[in-house]
Amino acid sequence: MLTDRERTLLAPHLALLRAAQRELAVAQRAFDDASRQADSSTMGTDWRDRLLGGLLSVDESRARRYRQARGARKAASEGLAAATARYTKYAERMDGLLEPILTREDPAYRTTLVAVRACAKALHDCEEVRFRLAAALTKPARNPKSDREPETWHEAEFARQRFSELVTDLHSSIPALSRTIDRAARALGAATGASPPALPTLHSTAALGRGHLAAENHLRGLQRELDAAIKELTRWHTRADEARIAVLRAAPDTL
């Protein structure tokens, strides 16, 4: 529920936003009309009208209509772009004013905010595990002058220990990451009013205890799965943020 003070503060910004909405609607209709006229003006034209803008046309009146329609569409497109920019400026200003109010008062907005944060966390956690995997699986470059020198015991032991620590960590972090992704899917479903999206596949880490080579092959497969999960979670985050913005943009209509 808005307070009287909040309504007073929002009133001038709301008036500007509604004026920009009307201007945008007029500009959109003008552009649609100009586009239809431009499309209809191409009927009966030949390559000289379309490629040369009517230069050397065999029918000057037809070429003139084509040029005029094309110029009108260009002007309408510029007017639509300017109206869109003005509407976006006032809409984003109103978003900033309404967001703390909706966070406090509107359960629907809070639902979208939960989804945005859950998807952001899942994406961040996936990227963090993916980074650790890449660091463990990347072979260090060797100095060409020392290629003939065998790997020292200390280097081998350090690599083995680092790999072992990663495997131990993944036994707990992968199941936890799967649960985080599941929470993000459910939050996104609640925010969009749709069924939760299918979860990205992250295979069990049971195979990691079957020898170094088998474990390394499994980690490379997990690395590919994380790449796919990151792409999917990026889409989820975009959808959640679009739902959040849709609630924000619809809020002025209820004031």
C-alpha positions as CSV (number, residue, x, y, z in Angstrom):
1,M,0.0,0.0,0.0
2,L,1.5,3.3,-1.1
3,T,1.7,6.1,1.4
4,D,0.5,9.6,0.6
5,R,4.0,10.8,0.5
6,E,5.1,8.1,-2.0
7,R,2.1,8.9,-4.3
8,T,3.1,12.6,-4.2
9,L,6.7,11.8,-5.1
10,L,5.7,9.4,-7.9
11,A,3.0,11.6,-9.5
12,P,5.2,13.8,-11.7
13,H,7.3,10.8,-12.9
14,L,4.1,8.9,-13.6
15,A,2.8,11.7,-15.7
16,L,6.0,11.8,-17.8
17,L,5.9,8.1,-18.2
18,R,2.3,8.0,-19.4
19,A,2.9,10.9,-21.8
20,A,5.9,8.9,-23.2
21,Q,3.7,5.8,-23.5
22,R,1.2,7.7,-25.6
23,E,3.9,9.2,-27.8
24,L,5.4,5.7,-28.3
25,A,2.0,4.3,-29.3
26,V,1.5,7.2,-31.9
27,A,5.0,6.7,-33.2
28,Q,4.5,2.9,-33.5
29,R,1.2,3.4,-35.5
30,A,3.0,5.9,-37.8
31,F,5.8,3.5,-38.4
32,D,3.4,0.6,-39.2
33,D,1.4,2.8,-41.6
34,A,4.6,4.0,-43.3
35,S,5.9,0.5,-43.6
36,R,2.7,-0.7,-45.3
37,Q,2.8,2.2,-47.7
38,A,6.5,1.5,-48.4
39,D,5.7,-2.2,-49.1
40,S,2.8,-1.3,-51.4
41,S,5.0,1.2,-53.3
42,T,7.3,-1.6,-54.4
43,M,4.5,-3.2,-56.5
44,G,5.3,-2.6,-60.1
45,T,8.8,-1.3,-59.6
46,D,11.8,-2.8,-61.3
47,W,15.4,-3.1,-60.4
48,R,16.2,0.5,-61.3
49,D,13.6,1.8,-58.9
50,R,14.8,-0.5,-56.0
51,L,18.6,-0.4,-56.6
52,L,19.1,3.1,-57.9
53,G,16.2,4.8,-56.0
54,G,14.4,5.6,-59.2
55,L,17.3,6.9,-61.1
56,L,16.9,6.0,-64.8
57,S,13.4,4.7,-64.1
58,V,11.1,4.2,-67.0
59,D,8.2,5.5,-65.0
60,E,9.1,8.7,-63.1
61,S,5.8,8.9,-61.1
62,R,6.2,5.3,-59.9
63,A,9.8,6.0,-58.9
64,R,8.7,9.2,-57.1
65,R,6.1,7.3,-55.1
66,Y,8.7,4.7,-54.2
67,R,11.2,7.3,-53.1
68,Q,8.6,9.2,-51.0
69,A,7.4,6.1,-49.3
70,R,10.9,5.0,-48.5
71,G,11.7,8.4,-47.1
72,A,8.5,8.4,-45.0
73,R,9.4,5.0,-43.6
74,K,12.9,6.2,-42.7
75,A,11.5,9.3,-40.9
76,A,8.9,7.2,-39.1
77,S,11.6,4.8,-38.0
78,E,13.7,7.7,-36.6
79,G,10.6,9.0,-34.8
80,L,9.9,5.6,-33.3
81,A,13.5,5.2,-32.1
82,A,13.3,8.6,-30.4
83,A,10.0,7.8,-28.8
84,T,11.3,4.4,-27.6
85,A,14.4,6.1,-26.1
86,R,12.2,8.6,-24.2
87,Y,9.9,5.9,-23.0
88,T,12.8,3.7,-21.9
89,K,14.3,6.7,-20.0
90,Y,11.2,7.4,-18.0
91,A,10.4,3.7,-17.5
92,E,13.8,3.0,-16.0
93,R,13.5,6.0,-13.8
94,M,10.1,4.7,-12.6
95,D,11.6,1.2,-12.1
96,G,14.2,2.7,-9.7
97,L,11.5,4.5,-7.7
98,L,9.1,1.5,-7.6
99,E,11.5,-1.3,-6.9
100,P,12.0,-0.7,-3.1
101,I,8.2,-0.2,-2.8
102,L,7.3,-3.4,-4.6
103,T,10.0,-5.3,-2.7
104,R,8.2,-4.3,0.4
105,E,4.6,-4.5,-0.7
106,D,4.2,-6.9,-3.7
107,P,4.5,-10.7,-3.3
108,A,4.5,-11.2,-7.0
109,Y,7.6,-8.9,-7.4
110,R,9.3,-10.6,-4.5
111,T,8.8,-14.0,-6.2
112,T,10.5,-12.8,-9.3
113,L,13.3,-11.3,-7.2
114,V,13.8,-14.7,-5.5
115,A,14.1,-16.3,-8.9
116,V,16.6,-13.8,-10.2
117,R,18.8,-14.3,-7.1
118,A,18.4,-18.1,-7.1
119,C,19.4,-18.3,-10.8
120,A,22.3,-15.9,-10.2
121,K,23.6,-18.1,-7.3
122,A,23.3,-21.3,-9.4
123,L,25.1,-19.7,-12.3
124,H,27.9,-18.3,-10.0
125,D,28.4,-21.7,-8.3
126,C,28.6,-23.5,-11.7
127,E,31.1,-21.1,-12.9
128,E,33.2,-21.5,-9.8
129,V,33.3,-25.3,-10.0
130,R,34.0,-25.0,-13.8
131,F,37.0,-22.7,-13.0
132,R,38.4,-25.2,-10.4
133,L,38.0,-28.0,-12.9
134,A,39.8,-26.1,-15.7
135,A,42.6,-25.2,-13.3
136,A,43.1,-28.9,-12.3
137,L,42.9,-30.3,-15.8
138,T,45.1,-27.7,-17.5
139,K,48.6,-29.2,-18.0
140,P,51.3,-26.6,-17.1
141,A,53.5,-25.5,-20.0
142,R,57.0,-26.8,-19.9
143,N,60.1,-25.0,-20.9
144,P,61.3,-26.5,-24.3
145,K,64.9,-26.5,-23.0
146,S,63.9,-28.8,-20.2
147,D,61.7,-31.2,-22.1
148,R,64.4,-33.9,-21.7
149,E,64.4,-33.5,-18.0
150,P,62.0,-35.9,-16.1
151,E,59.3,-34.5,-13.9
152,T,60.6,-34.1,-10.4
153,W,59.1,-36.0,-7.5
154,H,58.0,-32.7,-5.9
155,E,56.1,-31.6,-9.1
156,A,54.4,-35.0,-9.5
157,E,53.4,-35.1,-5.8
158,F,52.0,-31.5,-5.9
159,A,49.9,-32.3,-9.0
160,R,48.7,-35.6,-7.4
161,Q,47.8,-33.8,-4.2
162,R,46.0,-31.0,-6.0
163,F,44.0,-33.5,-8.1
164,S,43.1,-35.6,-5.0
165,E,41.9,-32.5,-3.2
166,L,39.7,-31.5,-6.2
167,V,38.2,-35.0,-6.4
168,T,37.4,-35.0,-2.6
169,D,35.8,-31.5,-2.9
170,L,33.7,-32.5,-5.9
171,H,32.1,-35.5,-4.0
172,S,30.3,-32.9,-1.9
173,S,30.1,-29.8,-4.1
174,I,28.5,-31.5,-7.2
175,P,25.4,-32.9,-5.2
176,A,25.1,-29.5,-3.5
177,L,25.3,-27.7,-6.9
178,S,22.6,-30.0,-8.2
179,R,20.4,-29.0,-5.3
180,T,21.1,-25.3,-5.9
181,I,20.1,-25.7,-9.6
182,D,17.0,-27.5,-8.5
183,R,16.0,-24.6,-6.3
184,A,16.7,-22.1,-9.1
185,A,14.4,-24.2,-11.4
186,R,11.6,-24.2,-8.9
187,A,12.0,-20.5,-8.2
188,L,11.9,-19.7,-12.0
189,G,8.8,-21.8,-12.4
190,A,7.1,-19.9,-9.6
191,A,8.1,-16.5,-11.1
192,T,7.0,-17.3,-14.7
193,G,3.9,-19.3,-13.8
194,A,5.2,-22.3,-15.9
195,S,6.5,-25.7,-15.0
196,P,10.0,-25.7,-13.7
197,P,12.5,-26.2,-16.5
198,A,14.4,-29.4,-17.0
199,L,17.5,-29.6,-14.9
200,P,21.0,-29.7,-16.6
201,T,22.7,-33.1,-16.2
202,L,25.5,-33.3,-13.7
203,H,26.6,-37.0,-13.4
204,S,27.5,-38.6,-10.1
205,T,31.1,-38.4,-8.9
206,A,31.2,-42.1,-8.0
207,A,33.5,-42.8,-10.9
208,L,36.2,-40.5,-9.5
209,G,37.5,-43.2,-7.2
210,R,38.4,-45.6,-10.0
211,G,42.0,-44.5,-10.7
212,H,43.6,-41.4,-11.9
213,L,42.9,-41.8,-15.7
214,A,39.3,-42.8,-15.2
215,A,38.8,-39.9,-12.8
216,E,40.4,-37.5,-15.3
217,N,38.2,-38.7,-18.1
218,H,35.1,-38.3,-15.9
219,L,36.2,-34.8,-14.9
220,R,36.5,-33.8,-18.6
221,G,32.9,-35.1,-19.1
222,L,31.8,-33.1,-16.1
223,Q,33.5,-30.1,-17.5
224,R,31.4,-30.3,-20.7
225,E,28.3,-30.8,-18.6
226,L,29.1,-27.6,-16.6
227,D,29.6,-25.7,-19.9
228,A,26.1,-26.7,-21.0
229,A,24.7,-26.0,-17.5
230,I,26.2,-22.5,-17.5
231,K,24.6,-21.7,-20.9
232,E,21.2,-23.0,-19.7
233,L,21.4,-21.1,-16.4
234,T,22.3,-17.9,-18.2
235,R,19.0,-18.3,-20.1
236,W,17.2,-19.0,-16.8
237,H,18.6,-15.8,-15.3
238,T,17.6,-13.8,-18.3
239,R,14.0,-15.2,-18.1
240,A,13.8,-14.5,-14.4
241,D,15.0,-10.9,-14.9
242,E,12.5,-10.4,-17.8
243,A,9.7,-11.6,-15.4
244,R,11.0,-9.1,-12.8
245,I,11.0,-6.2,-15.2
246,A,7.5,-7.1,-16.5
247,V,6.1,-6.8,-13.0
248,L,7.9,-3.5,-12.6
249,R,6.6,-2.1,-16.0
250,A,3.1,-3.2,-15.2
251,A,3.0,-1.6,-11.7
252,P,2.5,2.0,-12.9
253,D,-0.8,1.0,-14.5
254,T,-2.1,0.1,-11.0
255,L,-1.2,3.5,-9.4
